[in-house]
Amino acid sequence: MEILGIDIGGSGIKGAPVDVEKGMMLAERQRLDTPQPSVPEAVGDVVAEIARLFNWQGPIGCTFPAVIKHGVAYSAANVDQSWIGFNGQQLFEQKTGCPVLLLNDADAAGIAEMEFGAGRGQPGVVIMLTFGTGIGSAIFVDGRLVPNTEFGHMEIRGKDAEDRAADRIRTEKDLSWEKWAGRVNEFLERMEMLFSPDLFIFGGGVSKKHEKFLPLLRTQAKIVPAQMLNEAGIIGAAMAAKSLVR
Ligand code: BGC
C-alpha cells in the first residue's frame, strides 16, 4: 500500500510516497521551507504543493510538532500560536483534496522506529525521544503507543526541559558534548524515575552524531540511537494513515 508521508518541522516540510508494508520511501523526498510565520493557511499551501509535486491522489499521513487530537492542535511550542485549537487535518484535506491523518511528529517517528528501526520486536516499555528544535516524545507499551506525551515540556530546574536540553540549545549556547549530555542525563533520569523503561531510542538530527554523546549518557535502561533518522517522520506518518484506508 502506498501512502504519502509528510513531516512538518519548524524549518522544513518534507514528503515522499511510502510503501507502508516495507517501511520504505518510494521516491526521493521533496523538501520545502516552512513558511514564516508558520500560520495554518500558509503551511497548508506548502503541504498541498508537496502533494502536487508527487501528483498525489490518495491518503496522506502528516506530522505536526504539537499535541494533535482528532486533527486539532492543542499546543504550539515552536510554531505559530494560531494553531492552538485549529483543525489542521481538515485544512490539509481541503487544500489537497485527499484524506489526511494528522499526528504528532515524535509519535510518527516512534511508530516507524518500533516497526522498522531500533525498536523492532521490542516488548515492554520503550521511550522514543527526538532532540531537535524541541524535545519530542513517544511511549510504547508492548508496541502500543500512548499518544501526545510531550515529555519535553516537563519542568526541570524551573524550566521547560526542552529549553535546557534540546539540540537547539546545545548549538545556540555552544555547549560541549559533556555539558549537554549532563542536561540530557537529568532529563533521562526523570524519565526513568517515572516510567522505568526497558529501552530509550534517541532520535532527531543529532542522533547521527551519537558516538559523540551516547557514551556520556547514564541510564539503567538500554539506550540506542534511532535508525531511520530523518525518514522516520515521513514513514511513520504514512504508516499511521493506514487507518484511513481500512
Ligand atoms: C512539541 C512536541 C513535538 C516536539 C518535537 C515540542 O516542542 O511540543 O509536540 O513533538 O517539540 O518537535
Boltz pocket constraint, residues with backbone or C-beta under 6 A from the ligand:
constraints:
  - pocket:
      binder: B
      contacts: [[A, 64], [A, 65], [A, 66], [A, 67], [A, 75], [A, 77], [A, 78], [A, 104], [A, 105], [A, 106], [A, 107], [A, 130], [A, 133], [A, 134], [A, 135], [A, 136], [A, 137], [A, 150], [A, 152], [A, 162]]
      max_distance: 6.0
